[in-house]
Amino acid sequence: MKLEKLYDLYQEGKAPKRLYWELARERLVPLLEVQQIVKKNPYCRSVEIREDGIVLKTQDIALFFDMTQNICRAETILIGTEGEEIDFMSRFIPTNAVIFDIGANVGRVSLGLAKAHEDATIYAFEPVADTFCGLEKNLRLNACEEQIKAHHMGFYSESGDLKFFVPAANEAASLRPVTDTYYFKEGDQGQGERRDRLDEVVCPVDTLDRFVKANGITHIDFIKCDTEGAEKMVFAGGAHVFSELRPVVYTEMLRKHAARFDYHPNDIIEMFKGWGYACYTSEGEKLFPFAKMDETTQETNFFFLHGEKHRELLGKYADGSV
């Protein structure tokens, strides 16, 4: 029996107090397990149970848990599987920076960068409506609505409305259906049967170049991109951005995602070469040149830096073989 039902029975006079105490204690014991994880995870500070939801508070940001999802961002941070390189990304961001977070999801990266760079202006882009609502909710929670400008849209090589495939775990939403059935499972909040779900929703998209021109943006310093395989098309819509504005780029590239869009991640590397960029992986506090992806590649996130514009950064962080 759920704790809420026990509470109602006691309030209705249908459960003796001492029996209620015993049964309630059994259901509250898992709170101690959560406390132990908070103590073990040096990045986490507390888990707050509120009337409007459950909030994870870390060293720098706060995020709502969304237990309707099979996996949620606050959850992955708490249990120690979140691996975004926020600290290392920050090293490539100058003062008064303009940052684009493409595929912002519920705002974990945008919020982390906002707290690390309070003078930065961040544009956060999320095309899926339900996920975008979660993004706005987390921005309000952190009082970052002004610094982080949330846009309900995505980017592609063309402008218009495109069909997205949104599994039950909406962080895997993509313009091509995901093949990993793990993401199809609905979140059950720990109760009941877990069903599969894959929705089709129409979302607005634009090209990077059109958006930048329409909004009078004259410089971009850093772009983070995670679009579940559509990265090549996102970048293809930004020829002006990458040839003229030349931001540092941090992007996900996975063979399995690219295959659903009929290209290989090496196509992205070649595209950026044409704009004067080189590709790098990171380890510790260093960048290492990355020329070509093959079947042995383990890395999933990569930096692109422009040989001329980012010469100083490369001198500071790139391996000596550059």
Secondary structure, DSSP 8 states (H G I E B T S, - for coil): --HHHHHHHHHTT-S-HHHHHHHHHHHHTHHHHHHHHHHH-TTEEEEEEETTEEEEEESS-EEE--TTSSS-HHHHHHTT-----HHHHHTT--TT-EEEEET-TTSHHHHHHHHH-TT-EEEEE--SHHHHHHHHHHHHHTT-TTTEEEES-EE-SS-EEEEEEEESSGGG-BSS--S-GGGGB---TTSS---B-EEEEEEEEE-HHHHHHHTT-----EEEE--TT-HHHHHHTTHHIIIII--EEEEE--HHHHHTTT--HHHHHHHHHTTTEEEEEEETTEEEE-----TT----EEEEEETTTTHHHHHHHB-TT-
